[in-house]
């Protein structure tokens, strides 16, 4: 999605946050309009931003930096905005501009790359998809995630799920995923995750405090449940780190498909809210590789692809699935909240 100008990009992102139930985040984003007019290096860089697209998520880069200052205890006054105590936009504008002046060169590096988010709540759609697949391909799965960030969702075999009243995973897990559920529950297919690994161009190590802080900074402050899940994920990673490699997504998929596949185990590629950040050439390469491998898949060595991504035509978040052999046509499993708050199940029986 191309956006005409910086002010429009900021307004669009603020409206998106508001509509997603994050009014405090929306106020912080709108305050960037005032930062644009300020005598700060951050404001000048925003004002001269080139090649605006939705995938840039440029306003969220700055808000992540601001949130990090609050989480580190360096600018506690921002807590008045995050808690909703300060809701007057003019007061919010003044405080954000003052913070930008005070921490100008600390905020600039946050503009160098897109936000990294790793939301455990998004695993609900993936797990429901595995349950749906279980009755078609069998209960055993080897998971492979691209754009895995910190690899939180590669740990979903250690999560406890309540999906429309259907429970799965260890009951004593630190991570509880229970989205509001619309429609019938997924089929009660057994799921055994025999392995899980992921890749990212810039993987986050949750066992390193500064890297964990950066990931927490991109969680919207309004989303207290998301922060609880993030703290649980950090604790789980410190117990047993996820299997995560630094690698390009297309190369990772090519390597995955080249490996020997164990009979009776479905090889699964999955990803959540990362496809929009990849260049078209990488998307095309992965699609071609999966379709070629799918044509060679057998009942004993099946292949599946589950994606939880934005539909660029409708801007809805959707969980979709393809599998081979037998399911080459893409199936809409569910419409989902961007951060996993609810799932609207739509899969065929």
C-alpha positions in Angstrom: 0.0 0.0 0.0 1.5 3.3 -1.1 0.8 6.3 1.2 0.9 9.8 -0.2 2.8 11.6 2.6 4.2 11.4 6.1 1.3 13.1 7.8 -1.1 10.6 6.0 1.0 7.7 7.2 0.9 8.9 10.8 -2.8 9.5 10.6 -3.5 6.1 9.1 -1.4 4.3 11.7 -3.1 6.2 14.5 -6.6 5.3 13.2 -5.5 1.7 12.9 -4.3 1.6 16.5 -7.6 3.3 17.6 -9.7 0.8 15.7 -7.6 -2.1 17.2 -8.6 -0.9 20.8 -5.3 0.9 21.6 -6.3 4.6 22.2 -3.2 5.5 24.2 -1.0 4.2 21.4 -3.1 6.2 18.9 -2.5 9.4 20.9 1.3 8.8 20.9 1.3 8.2 17.2 -0.8 11.3 16.5 1.7 13.3 18.6 4.3 12.5 15.9 2.5 15.1 13.8 3.8 17.7 16.3 7.3 16.1 16.3 7.3 16.7 12.5 7.1 20.4 13.2 9.7 20.3 16.0 13.4 21.4 15.9 14.6 17.8 16.3 16.6 15.4 14.2 13.9 12.8 14.7 11.3 15.3 13.3 13.4 16.2 10.3 14.0 12.5 9.5 10.3 11.8 9.7 9.5 14.8 7.5 11.9 13.7 4.8 10.9 10.0 4.9 11.1 8.4 1.4 9.2 5.6 -0.2 6.3 5.4 2.3 4.5 2.1 2.4 2.3 0.4 5.0 5.1 -2.2 5.3 7.5 0.5 6.6 5.4 0.9 9.7 7.4 4.1 10.1 5.3 5.6 13.0 5.6 2.4 15.0 9.4 2.6 14.8 9.3 5.8 16.8 6.6 4.7 19.2 8.7 1.7 20.0 11.6 3.9 20.9 9.4 6.0 23.1 8.0 2.9 24.9 11.5 1.6 25.5 12.4 4.8 27.3 9.4 4.3 29.5 10.1 0.6 30.2 13.7 1.4 31.0 12.5 4.0 33.6 14.2 6.9 31.7 11.0 8.8 30.9 8.3 7.7 33.5 6.0 10.6 32.6 5.0 8.7 29.4 3.2 6.4 31.8 0.5 9.1 32.1 -0.3 8.7 28.4 0.0 4.9 28.4 -2.3 4.5 31.4 -4.9 6.9 29.9 -4.5 9.5 32.6 -3.4 12.0 30.0 -5.9 12.0 27.1 -5.9 15.6 26.0 -4.1 15.4 22.6 -2.5 18.8 23.0 -0.9 17.7 26.3 0.2 14.5 24.8 1.7 16.4 21.9 3.7 18.6 24.2 5.1 15.7 26.3 6.1 13.6 23.2 7.8 16.6 21.6 9.6 17.4 24.9 10.7 13.7 25.1 11.9 13.8 21.4 14.1 16.8 22.2 15.5 15.2 25.4 16.2 11.9 23.8 16.6 12.9 20.2 19.7 10.9 19.2 18.4 7.9 21.3 15.2 7.8 19.1 17.0 8.1 15.7 18.3 4.5 15.6 14.8 3.2 16.1 14.0 4.5 12.6 16.6 2.3 11.0 14.5 -0.8 10.7 10.9 -2.0 10.9 9.3 -3.1 14.1 9.9 -6.6 15.3 6.9 -8.1 16.9 6.5 -11.6 18.1 3.0 -12.2 19.4 2.2 -15.6 21.1 -1.5 -14.9 20.6 -1.1 -15.4 16.9 -0.3 -19.1 17.5 -4.0 -19.8 18.2 -4.8 -19.8 14.4 -1.7 -21.9 13.7 -2.6 -24.5 16.4 -6.2 -24.6 15.2 -4.9 -25.2 11.7 -2.8 -28.1 12.9 -5.9 -29.6 14.6 -7.7 -29.3 11.3 -4.9 -30.9 9.4 -4.5 -33.7 11.9 -7.6 -35.6 10.6 -6.3 -35.3 7.0 -2.6 -35.8 7.3 -2.0 -37.4 10.7 -1.1 -36.0 14.1 2.7 -35.5 13.9 4.2 -32.2 12.7 7.6 -30.7 12.1 7.2 -26.9 12.3 9.3 -24.4 10.4 8.7 -20.7 10.9 10.0 -17.8 8.7 10.2 -14.3 10.1 10.3 -15.9 13.5 11.7 -12.9 15.3 12.5 -14.3 18.8 11.0 -17.7 17.9 8.2 -17.4 20.4 5.7 -19.2 18.3 8.1 -22.1 17.6 7.5 -22.8 21.3 3.8 -23.4 20.8 4.1 -27.1 21.7 4.8 -25.8 25.2 1.7 -23.5 25.3 -1.7 -24.3 26.8 -4.6 -23.5 24.4 -8.3 -23.0 24.9 -9.8 -22.7 21.4 -13.5 -22.4 21.6 -13.7 -24.6 24.6 -11.3 -27.2 23.1 -8.1 -27.5 25.2 -4.7 -28.6 24.0 -1.1 -28.4 25.3 0.3 -28.8 28.8 -2.1 -27.5 31.5 0.7 -26.3 33.7 2.2 -24.1 30.9 3.3 -20.5 31.8 1.7 -19.5 28.4 -2.1 -19.6 28.2 -3.7 -18.8 24.8 -7.4 -18.4 25.0 -8.8 -16.0 22.4 -12.4 -15.0 22.2 -13.8 -17.6 19.8 -16.5 -17.1 17.2 -18.1 -19.9 15.3 -17.6 -23.7 16.0 -14.5 -24.9 17.7 -11.8 -26.5 15.5 -11.8 -30.3 15.1 -10.4 -32.1 18.1 -7.5 -33.6 16.1 -4.5 -34.7 18.2 -1.4 -32.7 17.6 2.2 -33.8 18.3 4.9 -31.3 17.5 8.0 -33.4 17.0 10.3 -30.5 16.1 10.1 -26.7 15.7 12.7 -24.3 14.3 12.6 -20.8 12.9 14.6 -18.2 11.0 14.9 -14.4 10.9 17.2 -11.9 9.3 17.7 -10.3 12.7 16.8 -12.9 15.3 16.1 -11.7 18.8 17.6 -13.5 21.7 15.2 -13.4 24.6 17.9 -14.5 27.1 19.7 -11.1 26.5 17.9 -8.4 28.5 18.5 -5.6 26.1 17.1 -7.6 23.2 14.1 -8.7 25.2 13.5 -5.0 26.2 13.5 -4.1 22.5 10.9 -6.7 21.7 8.7 -5.6 24.6 9.0 -2.0 23.4 7.1 -2.9 20.3 4.2 -4.2 22.3 1.5 -1.6 22.4 1.3 -0.3 26.0 -2.5 -0.6 26.0 -2.2 -4.3 25.4 -1.6 -5.5 29.0 -2.4 -9.1 28.1 0.2 -9.1 25.4 2.8 -7.9 27.8 1.9 -10.7 30.2 2.3 -13.2 27.3 5.7 -11.6 26.4 6.9 -12.0 30.0 5.9 -15.6 29.9 7.7 -16.2 26.6 10.9 -14.6 28.0 10.7 -16.9 31.0 10.1 -19.9 28.7 13.0 -19.0 26.5 15.3 -18.7 29.5 14.4 -22.2 30.5 14.8 -23.7 27.0 15.7 -21.4 24.1 13.9 -21.8 20.8 15.8 -23.3 17.8 16.4 -20.1 15.8 18.8 -19.3 13.0 19.8 -16.1 11.3 18.9 -16.7 7.7 17.0 -15.3 4.7 13.4 -16.7 4.5 13.7 -18.0 1.0 17.0 -19.7 1.7 15.6 -21.2 4.9 12.6 -22.7 3.0 14.9 -24.1 0.3 17.1 -25.8 3.0 14.0 -27.1 4.8 12.7 -28.7 1.6 16.1 -30.2 0.8 16.3 -32.0 4.1 15.4 -35.7 4.5 11.8 -36.0 5.6 10.8 -38.6 8.2 7.8 -40.8 7.1 4.6 -40.1 9.0 5.5 -36.6 9.9 3.9 -33.6 8.1 6.5 -30.9 7.3 4.9 -27.5 8.0 5.9 -24.0 6.9 4.2 -21.2 8.9 4.5 -17.5 9.4 2.5 -14.7 11.0 2.4 -11.0 10.0 5.7 -11.0 8.1 4.9 -11.6 4.5 4.2 -7.9 3.9 7.8 -7.0 4.9 9.5 -9.3 2.3 10.4 -8.3 -1.2 8.2 -9.7 -4.0 11.1 -11.8 -5.3 11.4 -13.6 -2.0 7.7 -14.2 -1.8 7.7 -15.6 -5.4 10.6 -17.8 -4.7 9.1 -19.3 -1.6 5.7 -19.9 -3.3 7.4 -21.6 -6.3 9.5 -23.8 -4.0 6.5 -24.9 -1.9 4.3 -25.6 -5.0 7.1 -27.6 -6.6 7.6 -29.6 -3.4 3.9 -30.0 -2.9 3.6 -31.6 -6.3 6.0 -34.3 -5.1 4.5 -34.8 -1.6 3.0 -38.2 -0.7 0.6 -39.4 1.9 3.6 -40.7 3.9 5.5 -37.5 3.5 3.0 -34.6 3.4 3.6 -30.9 3.3 1.5 -28.0 4.6 1.7 -24.2 4.6 -0.1 -22.1 7.2 -0.1 -18.4 7.0 -1.6 -15.7 9.3 -1.3 -12.6 7.3 -3.0 -9.4 6.2 -5.3 -9.7 3.2 -4.1 -6.8 1.1 -7.4 -6.4 -0.6 -9.6 -6.3 2.5 -6.9 -5.4 5.2 -8.4 -8.2 7.3 -6.1 -10.6 9.2 -6.7 -14.1 7.9 -5.3 -17.5 8.7 -5.1 -19.6 5.5 -3.7 -23.0 4.7 -2.6 -25.2 1.8 -1.5 -28.8 2.0 -0.3 -31.6 -0.2 -1.3 -34.1 -1.3 -5.0 -33.4 -1.6 -5.4 -29.7 -0.7 -3.6 -27.6 -3.3 -6.3 -25.0 -3.2 -5.9 -22.5 -0.4 -8.4 -22.9 2.5 -9.6 -19.9 4.7 -9.4 -21.2 8.2 -10.3 -18.1 10.1 -10.3 -14.3 10.3 -8.2 -13.3 13.3 -7.4 -10.3 15.4 -4.0 -8.9 14.6 -2.7 -9.7 18.0 -4.7 -12.8 18.7 -7.5 -11.4 20.9 -10.2 -13.3 18.9 -10.6 -15.9 16.2 -13.6 -16.2 13.9 -13.4 -19.8 12.7 -14.5 -20.3 9.1 -12.9 -23.6 8.0 -14.9 -26.3 6.2 -15.6 -29.5 8.1 
